[in-house]
Amino acid sequence: MANKLLHTPDGVRDIYGVECTRKAAIQNRILEIFHLYGYQDIETPTFEFFDIFNESRGSVKAKEMFKFFDRDNHTLVLRPDETPAIARCVTKYFTEEDMPLRLCYLERTFINNTSYQGRLKEAAQTGVELIGDDSSDADAEILAMVIRALKAAGLTEFQVELGEVDFFRGLLEEAGMDEEMEEKLRELIENKNYFGVEELVMEQPIPQELKDAFLKLPELFGSLEEIQAAREFTKNPRALRAIDRLEEVNRILEYYDLSEYVSYDLGMLSQYQYYTGIIFKAYTYGTGDYIVNGGRYDKLLVQFGKDAPAVGFGISVDDLMLALSRQKIDTPVRVVNTMILFEPESREQAIQLAKHFRDTSMPVQLQLKKADKTLEAYKAYAGRTTITNLLYLDEKGFSVKIVNLNLDRMDEIPLSEYLK
């Protein structure tokens, strides 16, 4: 029982010290980018009614949610996905608003992943939602923000893969497959399982041209030119409009001077079924999965009562931090590197000295020296932390002994010199 009191459940972890400080710094850098684009902060409850996220909304599967009951026997869930929560919130408070809303958030999501997936069950996520704008300009703005945010976090090598779900759905409409078959095909294409796609498609009673189009899907990724080649093997209007959309978004991204970070993938699909247009993920070295996930979801808000288009994304902060660490990209942060150690008799002087530093925005720790602890003990403690300078005030309090742990040197100067 004692061990359980000290350990965390699978899928969650403690974060402390410099790592926690760096996480906050990275999150603040990203939020600053969002604010530069005119996005305003929003917070939604950590738990909501189950119906907000049920599978009919196209969100997380029910078995992957953390569910519990309130005293009135309502089924509640810890928020697994921020997008439906914001859709609900916007519908409630901005029902009559017909101009675009730009919202950004920093929240935690809770998904009951299986242990072998290796993903956290409680994860920090930051992102944006642009609601009320169905234009390609909105799509391009969102993609530009992804790129700017990742660069602000410190990444230099990453790629945003951009797809369009209407290409796949156009082919599905033409094929007339049932829902179960569609889901199987979606998973096979998303996983680039060429042989699985071939086996399933060849069994379907559809024209050979359509079979060929499905078989080509897992190969349709890379440059925009490779995506444009898809026009040669389908005349489906919905699929062709999807290619048109990607071309237009690409043209706008060139004005942002960010198109070099984007590649294309018509075989990109998602477990979130509410996506209706562009869909994208961002990848970098050091993680086994995407660090950004997003897309257009024009039919989600209408389920809550507001018929409005929308596009957005979420950044997995924990995966981003892992990538930065493995790529050895440092995130400079301000840490406490000075401790003022004082005897009871020099309390007043120590407090005045600490105030002097803090008034100049310099962080310091103020510590009363215990009678049973030596100065060497405090030096050893400082060596286990970020402290590099130990300022010691003895019983008289007239002077400060400065212990520089990096140089292993001690100097002594009058207190008045510090307080000038």
C-alpha positions as a printed NumPy array, in Angstrom:
array([[  0.   ,   0.   ,   0.   ],
       [  2.871,   2.357,   0.804],
       [  4.234,   1.994,  -2.735],
       [  0.877,   2.948,  -4.259],
       [  0.919,   6.179,  -2.311],
       [  4.119,   7.216,  -4.095],
       [  3.473,   5.949,  -7.616],
       [  1.25 ,   7.392, -10.339],
       [ -1.147,   5.327, -12.484],
       [ -0.13 ,   4.253, -15.985],
       [ -0.275,   7.076, -18.496],
       [  0.285,  10.022, -16.141],
       [  3.461,  11.522, -14.727],
       [  4.853,  14.173, -12.413],
       [  6.7  ,  17.148, -13.88 ],
       [  8.826,  19.373, -11.65 ],
       [ 11.892,  21.572, -11.484],
       [ 13.553,  22.849, -14.639],
       [ 11.473,  20.548, -16.862],
       [  8.288,  22.129, -15.533],
       [  9.745,  25.602, -16.024],
       [ 10.699,  24.766, -19.612],
       [  7.236,  23.397, -20.309],
       [  5.66 ,  26.638, -19.115],
       [  8.115,  28.643, -21.242],
       [  7.32 ,  26.619, -24.372],
       [  3.591,  26.964, -23.788],
       [  3.953,  30.723, -23.332],
       [  5.946,  31.053, -26.555],
       [  3.229,  29.233, -28.475],
       [  0.415,  31.243, -26.894],
       [  2.271,  34.433, -27.789],
       [  2.137,  33.403, -31.46 ],
       [ -1.591,  32.744, -31.179],
       [ -2.124,  36.17 , -29.638],
       [ -0.074,  37.822, -32.401],
       [ -2.61 ,  36.43 , -34.877],
       [ -5.46 ,  37.988, -32.912],
       [ -6.726,  34.886, -31.099],
       [ -8.361,  35.218, -27.686],
       [ -8.099,  32.777, -24.795],
       [-10.874,  30.362, -23.915],
       [-11.226,  27.75 , -21.163],
       [-13.769,  24.937, -20.998],
       [-14.558,  22.596, -18.075],
       [-12.273,  19.65 , -17.399],
       [-15.317,  17.354, -17.436],
       [-18.567,  17.603, -19.37 ],
       [-21.624,  15.53 , -20.205],
       [-20.855,  12.383, -22.183],
       [-23.045,  13.495, -25.099],
       [-20.648,  16.342, -25.92 ],
       [-18.038,  13.812, -27.048],
       [-20.033,  10.737, -28.073],
       [-19.139,   8.865, -31.242],
       [-21.973,  10.413, -33.244],
       [-19.995,  13.669, -33.022],
       [-17.022,  11.905, -34.619],
       [-14.833,  12.353, -31.541],
       [-12.974,   9.801, -29.394],
       [-14.399,   6.302, -29.046],
       [-16.408,   5.742, -25.858],
       [-14.062,   3.022, -24.611],
       [-11.197,   5.531, -24.681],
       [-12.969,   8.032, -22.41 ],
       [-12.698,   8.348, -18.64 ],
       [-16.359,   8.171, -17.579],
       [-18.01 ,   8.649, -14.2  ],
       [-21.397,   9.645, -12.75 ],
       [-22.565,  12.687, -10.812],
       [-25.019,  12.519,  -7.907],
       [-27.945,  12.782, -10.361],
       [-26.644,   9.766, -12.283],
       [-25.617,  11.791, -15.346],
       [-22.715,  10.284, -17.281],
       [-19.761,  12.657, -17.263],
       [-16.383,  12.361, -18.984],
       [-13.01 ,  13.975, -18.529],
       [-12.412,  16.09 , -21.634],
       [-10.839,  13.803, -24.297],
       [-10.939,  16.339, -27.135],
       [-11.   ,  20.13 , -26.927],
       [-12.744,  20.812, -30.251],
       [-16.269,  19.554, -29.385],
       [-16.037,  21.36 , -26.04 ],
       [-15.301,  24.658, -27.774],
       [-18.038,  23.965, -30.327],
       [-20.498,  23.588, -27.461],
       [-19.229,  26.73 , -25.744],
       [-19.352,  28.852, -28.905],
       [-22.889,  27.706, -29.685],
       [-23.994,  28.641, -26.177],
       [-22.456,  32.11 , -26.006],
       [-22.124,  33.185, -29.659],
       [-25.257,  31.762, -31.269],
       [-26.109,  34.939, -33.178],
       [-22.543,  35.973, -34.035],
       [-22.049,  35.857, -37.81 ],
       [-18.481,  37.168, -37.906],
       [-15.392,  34.958, -37.463],
       [-14.306,  34.019, -33.939],
       [-10.644,  33.389, -33.197],
       [-10.075,  31.365, -30.041],
       [ -6.984,  29.761, -28.488],
       [ -6.55 ,  27.473, -25.512],
       [ -4.136,  25.668, -23.237],
       [ -5.857,  22.684, -21.651],
       [ -5.39 ,  19.074, -20.603],
       [ -7.016,  16.19 , -22.437],
       [ -7.701,  12.736, -21.021],
       [ -7.747,   9.668, -23.277],
       [ -7.671,   6.125, -21.915],
       [ -5.041,   4.837, -24.332],
       [ -3.887,   1.256, -23.988],
       [ -0.474,   0.888, -22.362],
       [  1.203,  -0.496, -25.477],
       [  0.429,   2.704, -27.414],
       [  2.985,   4.507, -25.279],
       [  1.001,   7.757, -25.154],
       [  0.125,   9.733, -22.056],
       [ -3.451,   9.426, -20.839],
       [ -3.345,  12.961, -19.455],
       [ -1.742,  15.331, -21.922],
       [ -1.188,  19.07 , -22.192],
       [ -2.59 ,  20.461, -25.428],
       [ -2.573,  23.96 , -26.84 ],
       [ -4.291,  25.036, -30.017],
       [ -6.671,  27.34 , -31.845],
       [-10.106,  27.301, -33.443],
       [-11.144,  29.734, -36.204],
       [-14.932,  29.647, -36.358],
       [-17.163,  31.245, -38.981],
       [-14.765,  31.355, -41.948],
       [-14.908,  28.699, -44.677],
       [-12.277,  30.266, -46.941],
       [ -8.937,  28.947, -48.093],
       [ -7.445,  32.012, -46.423],
       [ -8.622,  30.659, -43.067],
       [ -7.052,  27.281, -43.85 ],
       [ -3.759,  28.951, -44.782],
       [ -3.784,  31.14 , -41.659],
       [ -4.185,  28.069, -39.474],
       [ -1.309,  26.28 , -41.21 ],
       [  0.874,  29.386, -40.935],
       [  0.198,  29.468, -37.2  ],
       [  1.205,  25.817, -36.83 ],
       [  4.524,  26.53 , -38.508],
       [  5.162,  29.773, -36.608],
       [  4.28 ,  28.11 , -33.297],
       [  6.626,  25.155, -33.832],
       [  9.434,  27.494, -34.838],
       [  8.782,  29.654, -31.773],
       [  9.02 ,  26.537, -29.61 ],
       [ 12.52 ,  25.946, -30.986],
       [ 12.038,  23.353, -33.722],
       [ 13.915,  23.863, -36.977],
       [ 13.305,  20.558, -38.733],
       [  9.675,  19.503, -39.053],
       [  7.091,  18.875, -41.727],
       [  3.373,  19.594, -41.929],
       [  1.571,  16.945, -43.979],
       [ -1.607,  18.31 , -45.541],
       [ -4.488,  16.287, -46.933],
       [ -8.129,  16.757, -47.897],
       [-10.686,  14.227, -46.628],
       [-13.171,  15.103, -49.379],
       [-10.958,  13.355, -51.932],
       [-11.425,  10.04 , -50.131],
       [-15.087,  10.709, -49.366],
       [-15.786,  11.562, -52.989],
       [-14.472,   8.16 , -54.02 ],
       [-16.484,   6.496, -51.239],
       [-19.707,   8.13 , -52.43 ],
       [-19.061,   6.84 , -55.908],
       [-18.3  ,   3.34 , -54.617],
       [-21.408,   3.171, -52.395],
       [-19.67 ,   1.071, -49.705],
       [-21.377,   0.326, -46.401],
       [-20.152,   1.954, -43.175],
       [-18.227,  -1.09 , -41.942],
       [-16.357,  -1.433, -45.224],
       [-15.601,   2.294, -45.275],
       [-14.039,   2.08 , -41.804],
       [-11.852,  -0.886, -42.777],
       [-10.696,   0.883, -45.921],
       [-10.022,   4.102, -44.013],
       [ -7.739,   2.323, -41.539],
       [ -5.865,   0.487, -44.297],
       [ -5.265,   3.659, -46.3  ],
       [ -4.251,   5.69 , -43.244],
       [ -1.709,   2.997, -42.322],
       [ -0.373,   2.873, -45.908],
       [ -1.237,  -0.843, -46.05 ],
       [ -1.017,  -1.293, -49.827],
       [ -1.696,  -5.024, -49.812],
       [ -4.627,  -4.7  , -47.44 ],
       [ -6.185,  -1.981, -49.598],
       [ -5.744,  -4.092, -52.716],
       [ -7.289,  -7.17 , -51.118],
       [-10.332,  -5.278, -49.847],
       [-10.933,  -3.16 , -52.959],
       [-10.635,  -6.003, -55.453],
       [-13.486,  -7.793, -53.669],
       [-15.857,  -4.853, -54.156],
       [-18.39 ,  -4.737, -57.046],
       [-17.213,  -1.339, -58.312],
       [-15.773,  -0.184, -61.67 ],
       [-12.113,  -0.94 , -62.315],
       [-11.313,   2.783, -62.65 ],
       [-12.578,   3.344, -59.118],
       [-10.604,   0.366, -57.821],
       [ -7.48 ,   1.845, -59.386],
       [ -8.168,   5.183, -57.684],
       [ -8.418,   3.537, -54.255],
       [ -5.258,   1.537, -54.915],
       [ -3.385,   4.722, -55.774],
       [ -4.453,   6.556, -52.613],
       [ -1.702,   5.261, -50.28 ],
       [  0.865,   6.437, -52.844],
       [ -0.507,   9.956, -53.256],
       [  1.845,  11.9  , -51.018],
       [  4.791,  14.224, -51.479],
       [  4.902,  17.45 , -53.468],
       [  1.875,  19.335, -54.751],
       [  2.702,  18.148, -58.269],
       [  2.347,  14.527, -57.171],
       [ -1.067,  15.327, -55.699],
       [ -2.164,  17.099, -58.865],
       [ -1.452,  13.888, -60.777],
       [ -4.523,  12.391, -59.077],
       [ -6.672,  14.295, -61.595],
       [ -5.642,  11.726, -64.183],
       [ -7.447,   8.786, -62.592],
       [-10.656,  10.27 , -61.184],
       [-13.373,  12.526, -62.526],
       [-15.333,  12.549, -59.282],
       [-16.411,  16.205, -58.733],
       [-15.984,  16.1  , -54.945],
       [-12.516,  14.578, -55.229],
       [-11.463,  17.13 , -57.837],
       [-12.714,  20.009, -55.681],
       [-10.498,  18.678, -52.892],
       [ -7.446,  19.001, -55.139],
       [ -8.546,  22.515, -56.133],
       [ -8.705,  23.448, -52.455],
       [ -5.191,  22.197, -51.753],
       [ -3.856,  24.142, -54.727],
       [ -5.498,  27.333, -53.5  ],
       [ -4.223,  26.882, -49.936],
       [ -0.732,  26.316, -51.308],
       [ -0.869,  29.552, -53.304],
       [ -1.819,  31.517, -50.191],
       [  0.867,  29.824, -48.079],
       [  3.462,  31.053, -50.553],
       [  2.531,  34.62 , -49.574],
       [  3.379,  33.677, -45.975],
       [  6.782,  32.351, -47.191],
       [  6.037,  29.094, -45.359],
       [  5.105,  26.65 , -48.12 ],
       [  8.48 ,  24.884, -47.791],
       [  7.303,  23.324, -44.523],
       [  4.25 ,  21.684, -46.121],
       [  3.975,  18.395, -48.007],
       [  0.794,  16.737, -49.24 ],
       [ -0.943,  13.433, -48.644],
       [ -4.323,  12.547, -50.165],
       [ -4.256,   9.294, -48.214],
       [ -4.213,  11.13 , -44.878],
       [ -7.308,  10.366, -42.826],
       [ -8.173,  10.638, -39.132],
       [ -9.882,   8.838, -36.282],
       [-11.843,  12.063, -35.741],
       [-14.772,  11.745, -38.107],
       [-15.903,  15.369, -37.804],
       [-13.261,  16.6  , -40.266],
       [-14.81 ,  17.778, -43.55 ],
       [-12.07 ,  19.44 , -45.596],
       [ -8.36 ,  19.976, -45.129],
       [ -6.684,  17.763, -42.574],
       [ -3.091,  17.954, -41.408],
       [ -0.495,  16.581, -39.034],
       [  2.978,  17.832, -38.162],
       [  5.935,  15.523, -37.611],
       [  9.487,  15.947, -36.396],
       [ 12.397,  13.819, -35.216],
       [ 12.365,  12.234, -31.773],
       [  8.741,  11.138, -31.506],
       [  6.988,   8.132, -32.942],
       [  3.847,  10.045, -33.812],
       [  2.553,  13.442, -34.878],
       [  2.948,  16.461, -32.607],
       [  0.165,  18.514, -34.233],
       [ -3.241,  17.373, -35.413],
       [ -5.893,  19.529, -37.055],
       [ -8.271,  20.235, -39.867],
       [-11.572,  21.714, -41.013],
       [-14.82 ,  20.658, -39.343],
       [-17.686,  22.521, -41.   ],
       [-20.457,  20.2  , -39.762],
       [-19.627,  19.915, -36.061],
       [-21.085,  23.126, -34.647],
       [-24.455,  22.538, -36.31 ],
       [-24.819,  19.454, -34.095],
       [-24.921,  21.836, -31.129],
       [-27.235,  24.334, -32.823],
       [-24.958,  26.801, -34.654],
       [-24.448,  26.308, -38.38 ],
       [-20.929,  27.654, -38.853],
       [-17.76 ,  26.417, -40.579],
       [-14.594,  26.022, -38.528],
       [-10.957,  25.004, -38.732],
       [ -8.365,  24.467, -36.019],
       [ -5.572,  22.368, -34.561],
       [ -4.046,  21.095, -31.349],
       [ -0.36 ,  20.813, -30.418],
       [  0.686,  18.002, -28.089],
       [  2.944,  19.915, -25.708],
       [  4.342,  16.763, -24.085],
       [  5.344,  15.233, -27.435],
       [  6.803,  18.558, -28.523],
       [  8.949,  18.687, -25.378],
       [ 10.114,  15.125, -25.986],
       [ 11.155,  16.048, -29.522],
       [ 13.043,  19.129, -28.325],
       [ 14.852,  17.053, -25.714],
       [ 15.842,  14.281, -28.12 ],
       [ 16.997,  16.812, -30.702],
       [ 19.047,  18.477, -27.943],
       [ 17.344,  21.823, -28.519],
       [ 17.705,  23.876, -25.365],
       [ 14.906,  26.08 , -24.1  ],
       [ 16.531,  28.916, -22.141],
       [ 14.556,  29.594, -18.987],
       [ 15.046,  31.789, -15.991],
       [ 15.84 ,  29.748, -12.903],
       [ 16.59 ,  30.652,  -9.309],
       [ 20.379,  30.623,  -8.987],
       [ 20.819,  32.678,  -5.801],
       [ 20.077,  31.747,  -2.194],
       [ 20.354,  34.11 ,   0.768],
       [ 21.219,  32.091,   3.862],
       [ 20.947,  33.933,   7.173],
       [ 21.295,  33.499,  10.909],
       [ 18.305,  34.46 ,  13.119],
       [ 20.15 ,  37.575,  14.311],
       [ 20.508,  38.91 ,  10.728],
       [ 16.899,  38.3  ,   9.678],
       [ 16.094,  41.978,   9.043],
       [ 19.161,  42.518,   6.863],
       [ 18.484,  39.302,   4.915],
       [ 14.896,  40.295,   4.183],
       [ 16.037,  43.735,   3.022],
       [ 18.664,  42.144,   0.772],
       [ 16.107,  39.759,  -0.734],
       [ 13.727,  42.673,  -1.311],
       [ 16.516,  44.569,  -3.057],
       [ 17.045,  41.718,  -5.528],
       [ 13.345,  41.048,  -6.084],
       [ 12.643,  44.731,  -6.711],
       [ 15.061,  44.458,  -9.647],
       [ 13.228,  41.327, -10.897],
       [ 15.977,  38.963,  -9.776],
       [ 14.594,  35.75 ,  -8.211],
       [ 16.197,  34.648,  -4.939],
       [ 15.512,  32.089,  -2.247],
       [ 15.549,  33.302,   1.358],
       [ 16.507,  30.593,   3.855],
       [ 16.945,  30.647,   7.63 ],
       [ 20.027,  28.622,   8.587],
       [ 19.235,  25.8  ,  10.971],
       [ 21.509,  25.455,  13.978],
       [ 22.239,  21.798,  13.252],
       [ 23.202,  22.428,   9.602],
       [ 26.645,  23.589,   8.518],
       [ 27.435,  25.955,   5.687],
       [ 28.886,  22.975,   3.821],
       [ 25.521,  21.208,   4.063],
       [ 23.803,  24.136,   2.38 ],
       [ 26.496,  24.259,  -0.294],
       [ 25.873,  20.571,  -0.971],
       [ 22.118,  21.216,  -1.195],
       [ 22.666,  24.097,  -3.618],
       [ 24.752,  21.797,  -5.794],
       [ 21.717,  19.514,  -6.166],
       [ 19.578,  22.397,  -7.427],
       [ 19.963,  25.318,  -9.809],
       [ 21.601,  27.463,  -7.113],
       [ 25.071,  28.694,  -8.113],
       [ 25.458,  31.626,  -5.703],
       [ 25.07 ,  31.314,  -1.942],
       [ 24.953,  34.596,  -0.014],
       [ 25.555,  34.022,   3.701],
       [ 24.776,  36.573,   6.42 ],
       [ 26.264,  35.655,   9.799],
       [ 25.05 ,  36.729,  13.249],
       [ 26.333,  40.277,  12.851],
       [ 24.743,  40.85 ,   9.451],
       [ 27.192,  43.581,   8.46 ],
       [ 28.745,  41.69 ,   5.566],
       [ 27.781,  39.088,   2.975],
       [ 29.855,  36.   ,   2.305],
       [ 29.44 ,  35.16 ,  -1.376],
       [ 29.974,  31.501,  -2.224],
       [ 30.313,  30.926,  -5.972],
       [ 29.695,  27.208,  -6.42 ],
       [ 30.838,  27.171, -10.039],
       [ 34.238,  28.621,  -9.142],
       [ 34.329,  27.057,  -5.652],
       [ 35.315,  30.441,  -4.272],
       [ 34.175,  32.571,  -1.326],
       [ 34.362,  36.368,  -1.17 ],
       [ 33.119,  38.766,   1.471],
       [ 31.802,  42.28 ,   0.916],
       [ 29.919,  44.773,   3.119],
       [ 26.14 ,  44.489,   3.005],
       [ 25.947,  48.2  ,   2.255],
       [ 27.624,  47.57 ,  -1.106],
       [ 24.665,  45.416,  -2.152],
       [ 22.025,  47.818,  -0.891],
       [ 23.393,  50.954,  -2.581]])
